[in-house]
């Protein structure tokens, strides 16, 4: 799983196999190591985040902080997504 960065004990990453057709730009968040059933956050075309699910059961306050950091780094994430998957589509 391509790790994008760490935020404390959490990793923010892409899942290598993002389905066919490719899902819109998003990241997964898990504590410790990558997991197939981790929290998923969509990135919008404006760089904002939308929570898809919180399967990792991250505390709300911590999740809000992580999502703000993801938004602050959205351009880098989108660039890495394009490098990894070769196309961009957004949830909204």
C-alpha positions in Angstrom: 0.0 0.0 0.0 1.5 3.3 -1.0 1.9 5.3 2.2 1.4 9.1 1.7 2.3 10.2 5.1 2.0 9.6 8.9 0.0 11.7 11.3 1.0 10.5 14.8 0.2 6.8 15.0 -2.0 7.0 11.9 -0.9 6.3 8.3 -2.6 7.8 5.4 -2.3 5.7 2.2 -3.8 4.5 -1.0 -4.9 0.9 -1.5 -3.0 -0.6 -4.4 -6.1 -2.1 -6.1 -8.7 0.7 -6.2 -11.2 -1.3 -8.4 -12.0 -1.2 -12.1 -13.3 1.3 -13.0 -11.0 3.4 -10.7 -12.8 4.9 -7.7 -12.7 8.7 -7.2 -9.7 10.2 -5.4 -9.6 9.1 -1.8 -7.3 8.0 1.0 -7.5 5.4 3.7 -6.5 6.0 7.3 -5.5 3.3 9.8 -3.7 3.2 13.1 -0.4 1.4 13.0 -0.5 -0.4 9.6 -2.6 -0.6 6.4 -5.8 -2.5 6.6 -8.3 -3.5 4.0 -11.2 -2.2 6.1 -9.8 1.2 7.2 -11.4 4.6 7.4 -12.0 6.1 3.9 -12.0 9.8 3.1 -12.9 11.2 -0.4 -11.1 14.3 -1.7 -13.2 16.8 -3.7 -12.0 18.7 -6.8 -11.6 21.8 -4.5 -9.4 19.9 -2.1 -11.9 19.4 0.7 -12.6 16.1 2.4 -15.7 14.0 2.8 -15.9 11.1 5.2 -17.0 7.9 3.3 -16.7 5.7 6.4 -15.0 5.5 9.7 -14.3 1.7 9.8 -11.1 2.3 11.8 -13.3 3.9 14.5 -11.1 6.9 14.9 -12.3 9.3 17.6 -14.3 12.2 16.1 -11.9 14.9 17.4 -8.9 13.0 16.1 -10.6 12.3 12.7 -11.4 16.0 12.3 -7.8 16.9 12.9 -6.6 14.3 10.4 -9.1 15.4 7.8 -7.8 19.0 8.2 -4.2 17.8 7.6 -5.4 15.9 4.5 -7.1 19.0 3.2 -3.9 21.1 3.8 -2.0 18.5 1.7 -4.7 17.8 -0.9 -2.6 19.0 -3.9 0.3 16.6 -2.9 -2.2 13.8 -2.4 -3.9 14.4 -5.8 -0.5 14.5 -7.5 0.5 11.2 -5.9 -2.9 9.7 -6.9 -2.3 10.7 -10.5 1.3 9.3 -10.4 0.0 6.0 -8.9 -3.2 5.5 -11.0 -2.7 7.6 -14.1 -6.2 9.3 -13.9 -8.2 11.6 -11.8 -11.9 11.5 -10.9 -13.5 13.2 -8.0 -16.5 12.3 -5.8 -17.7 15.9 -6.3 
